[in-house]
């Protein structure tokens, strides 16, 4: 029998499921918009199955600690790198730039 993926909880105790409706946060809406843009024509960088594969390949610790849209963000990052749209170093450089800008703004306040 094949080993179960972290996402396959069928028949296993997983605790209560929080299924209440909520208003999406700004960051959740942004992740959703980015996913729509990257999957839409003329880009079509990936299909939904690739996104699912990327999410399901997260480590159990990462998968269980991340929220729904966090998993989407990790998939977005992984697929953009996998498809050669951006490199890991380009993402890291941009993150450093943004963190620096946020820190500078915080110092002004």
N, C-alpha and C positions, 0 to 999 in steps of 0.2 A: 504494500500500500504506500502511496506517495505521502511524503511529509506535508502536513498542513501549512499553509501560509499564515502569517500573522493576522490577516484579514478574515480568515475562515473560522468563525466562532460557532458554526452550526453545532448544536447539541452541547456546547460547553457553557459553564457558568461565566457570565460576563458582567454581572451586576446590572443595575437598572439603566434603562435607556432614557435619556432626557430628550423627549420629542416635542417639547413646547415650541411654539412659534416665537420668533423674535425678529426685531427689525435688524437687518444686516448692518454691521458697522461700516464705516468708511473704508477700512482696510479690506473687509470681506467683499465689498462692492468693487473695489479696485482689482482684487485678485480675479474675481469673476469676469470683469471687463477684459483684463489681460488675456485670460483663457479664451474668451470669445474671439478676441482679435487675432490671436495666434492660430486658432483653428479655422478661421473664416478665409474664404477666397479673397484675394489672390495668394495669400501666404500659405495657408493650409500646411503648417509645419508638422502637424501630427494629427492622428485620429484619436477618438476617445479611448480605444483599446490600449494605445500606447500610454496615455495618461494613467489609466487604471493599472497597467503593468508597472509603471514607475512608482506609483503610490504603494502598490502591494509588495514592492521590493525594498521598502524601507525596513530598517532593523526593527525588531519588536519594541525596543525601548523608544525609538523615535516615533514609530507608528502609534503606540499607545499614549505617548505624551502630547502628540500634536492634535490640534483641533481640525475640523473638517476643511476649512479654507487654508489652514497651515499646510495640510497635506497637498492641497492643490498648488500652493506656492512652491513647495519642494519639488513637485512634479514639473511645474513650469520651469524652474531653474534647471533641473536635471535634463529635461528634454531640449531646452535651448542650447545647452552645452553638447548634448549627445548629437544634435542635428547640425552642429557647427555654426549656429547663428551667432553665438558669443562664446568666449572662452572663460574658464574659471578665473583666470587672472583679471580679465576685464570686469567681471562681476565684483571680485574682491576690491579692485581699485575704485569702482563706483561706490561700493558700500563704505569704504574708507573716506571718500570725499563727502558723502552724505553725513556720516557720523561726525566728521570734522565741522561741517557746516552747522549741524544741530548743536554741537558743543559750543561753537562760537556764539550762536544765538542765545544759548542758555546763560552764557557769561554776561551778556548785555542786560539781561533781565535782573 
